[in-house]
């Protein structure tokens, strides 16, 4: 599920993303704020929360989910021009 709010006046985009499949095993909720820094560069602030309801495996599943998210977001962090315009 994704929800997006676009604010053209402030040149920002806010997104909320949550997985819908297997949320008891691992629920991933991600909030991102995209801000236009100048006319050519977009700043991205990202926050993620990974939770699991499985007993005895909760911590391992949450650590696994967080590491996967970090790996997926790495290319964005390395490329400041990845997002160029709103």
ABEGO torsion letter per residue (X at the ends): XBBBBBBAAAGBBBBBBBBABGAAABBBBBBBBBBBABAABBBBBBBBBBBBABBGAAAAAAAAAAAAAAAAAAAAAABAAABABX
